[in-house]
Amino acid sequence: MKSLDEYAALAEQAHGHMCAGQILGLRMAMYGVKLLGIEDPAGHDRKRLVTFVEIDRCATDAIPIVTGCRLGKRALKFRDFGKVAATFCDLKQDRAVRVVARETAKRRAQELYPEMTNKNQQQMRAYREMPDEDLFSIQWVRVALGPEEFPGYKGERRVCAECGEGINFKREVVRDGRMLCKACAGEGYYTPLA
């Protein structure tokens, strides 16, 4: 693995700026893969790891910098729980660890650097230095992944009986004997205008 400074430079370039959330995401990912014993997550171990993120904020942009997990490679999964948390799944060893940012981290940053008035700078400095155990809580978990969730899965493509659009990765819904996409089954995030 790279150093925190090396990852921070890559994260700043990818995200567009450096902030406390980026440092937190980098540290979270480094801790998660360390707990799993994965030494080169973005290199020779890259097909071994799937990561679930639980928020769409700055920390989430930093996690793939360390893990190499990407949405387009089907190794990064988003579950919108609104929590600064990620679950790192070792496919080879069939084990997973969920890492959650502690609520006390911001207060601890204030205690460590009360002279710093810029909260982002204060948190970035503290998050770089605080021990993993002070920044995060962990929980060993089981994540049941079907074959359709794995990178490289080639499954049968279905067609929605309502809109005619293709559906991949077993995401279809069967209602009243009809195969529908999630949007036509009432689970859409958009409303057609025409």
N, C-alpha and C positions, 0 to 999 in steps of 0.2 A: 504494500500500500504506500501511497504518497504521504507526505507530511500535511498537517492541517494548513500550513501556509500555501503549499502547492495546490491543494484542493480549493482553498479560498480564492486564489487567482483565477482558477478555471470557473468557479462558481460566479464570480463577479463578471467575468466575460459573458457567460451564458445568460445570466439573469439581468445584467445591465447596470447593476449597482451592488454594493456590499452593504448588508444590514445584519442586525442581530438574528433575524430569522434564518438567514443564510448560514451563519455560524452554527446556530442550533441544529439545523438540518444536517450539516456536515458532520458535526459531533455525534448526532443521533445515528447516522448511517455508519460512521466509523465504529461506534460502540456496538451496534447490532451485528455487523459482520465479525467484529472481534469476538463477541460472545459465541457466535456460531463456529469460530475457528476457520473462517474463510480468509485466506491470505491475499488473494488477488481477484477480488470480485468483478472487476471490469476487464480482467485479462483471461488467464487460462481457466479460472473458476466461473466465468460469466454465465454459462448455461446451468449452473448449479443453484442460482439464486432467483427468487421471485419476491418482490416487495410490494406490500399493500400500504398506501398512504391514506390518511384520514382527514386531510384538510387541503384546500387549494390556496395555499399562501406561500410565502417566500421559502420556508423550510422545505417544502415539497420540491421546489426547483433544485435545491442543493443535493438532495438524496441521490438522484441518478448520477451526479458527478462522482460520487464514491462507489456506488453499487454497479454502475453500468446498466442498470435496469431502465428500460424505456417503454412507453406505451406502445409504440409501433413494433416493438419486438415481443410484445405480450408478456413482458417480465415485470412491468410496473402496473399495478392495479390501484384504482381510485375508488374508495368508499367514503362518501361524504358524511362523515360523522361530526365534522367541525372540531376535531381534536388534533392537537399537535402531537401526533403519534404515528408510528409506522411499525409494521410487522414484517420481519425478515425471515423468509422461508428457505431453508436449505433442502433442496429437492433430493440431493444425494443421500443425506442422513435422515430425511423425513422428520425434521424438527423445525420449530419456529419460535422466535422470541419477539414479543411486542414491547417496544420502547416508547415511553410516554414522557413528554416534557413535564417536569414538576411545576406545580403552581407556585412554589416557593422560590423559583429561580430568579424572577424579577426582583423580588424583595431582597434576596441574597446579593444580587448585583448592586443594589442601592447601599446595602450594609458594607460591602467591600470597597466601593468607590463613591462615597458620599460627596466628595469634592467635584465630581464630574456632573455638570448640569444637563448635558445632552444625554437623554436616556438611551438612545440608540448606541452612542459611543460607549456609555457605561455598561450596557448589556453586552455589546460585542467584546469588550475587554474581559468582563467577568466570564462570559460563556467560553472564551478561549482558555481560561485558566482553571475554572472550577472542575473538581473531580467528577467523573461520569456519574457517580452515585448521588452527587448533590444536584446534578442537572436532570437526571432521568430516574424513573422507576421502570422496572422490567417485570415481565410476566412471561413464563414459558407457556406456549399455547399450541394447540393442534389446529391446523388449517386444512380442511378437506378440499383438495383440488381435483376436479375431474379432468380427464385427458383434454377436454376442450379448453381448459385454462392454461395449458402449457405452451411455452414458446414452440413454434414449429408445427402446431396441430393443423392437420389438413382434414377438415370434416366436410360432410355433405352440405351443400348450399340449398337452402329452402327458399320458397317464394311465397310472399304474403298473398293470401286469397283476396284481400281487400284492396291494397294499393299496388300490388305487383312488384314491389321492391324485394331485392334479394336479402336474405338473412343468413349470417354466418355464425359459427361457433355455438350452435344449439341455443340460440337466444329467442327462438320462436315460442309462441304461446298457442296452445290448442284450446279453442273455445267453441262449444257446440259443434264439434267435429271439424271445424275449420282451422287451418294453420294461419296464424296472424303474426305480424311483427308486433313488438311491444307498443308502438305508437297506436296502431289500429286496435289493439286490445285495451286501450284506455290508459296506458302508462307513458304517454308521450310527454315531452317537456315543451312542446310547441303546439300552436293551434293554427291549422291551415287557414289562410285568408280567402282562398277561392274554392 
